[in-house]
Amino acid sequence: MINADFVYTSANDGTCLIRPLTARAETFWKENNLISKVIDNNEDYYIIKAVDGPGICSKIRESGMDFSS
């Protein structure tokens, strides 16, 4: 079983929603200054531009973390 570190989903409006699920994901998010890609947030998710999503996801995967399905 894979332990997911992030939840990522498309909002179908040119944005995507992402949320760190684990402490290491939260640390990764902060250490890589990914908050700079956040254009808004809600109670549960950071909202990022869809064009930034693939780069952020690649960086997350390269660090050995994964997403929930």
N, C-alpha and C positions, 0 to 999 in steps of 0.2 A: 504494500500500500504506500502510495506517495503522500507525503505530508505537504500540503500546499502552503506556500508562503504569501501568495497574493491572489486576489480576485480581480479579474479584468473583464470588462464587457463594453460593447459598443452601445452608445445611446442613439445611434442612427440620426444624429443631427450635426455631424461634424465634430463630435466630441466622444470621448471614452471615459469610463468610470474605472478607477483603480483603487484598491484598498489593501494595505499591508495587513496580513493576518497573524504574523508571528513577530516575536521580538527581534529576530535577526533581520526580518524584512523591514521592520521599522528603522532599525539601525542602518541598513543598506540604503534606504530611502533618504535618510538624513545625511549620511556620509557622502553620497553621490549628488547631493544638492538637487534632487529631483523635484523638490518643492518649487523650484524655479520654473518648472514646466506646468505647474498647476494654474489654471485660469479661473477656477472657482471651486467650491466644495459644498457638500451638503452634510447632513448628519453622519452618513456612513462612508462616503466616497470622496476621493479627490477627483476633480474633473480636469481632464487634459484635452488638448487638441488631438483629433484623430491622426493627424500627420506626425505627431510626436510618439504615438503609441508603438509602432514597430521598433523604433530605436530603443525605447525604454524596455520593451519586452525582451529584445535581444540582450541588452545589458543584464537584465535580471536572469535570463537563462544562462548566460556566460558565467555568472557568479555561482551557478549550481542550484539556483532556486527554481521553483515551478509554480504553476497556477492551479487553482481549483477548477473543476469542470462543471 
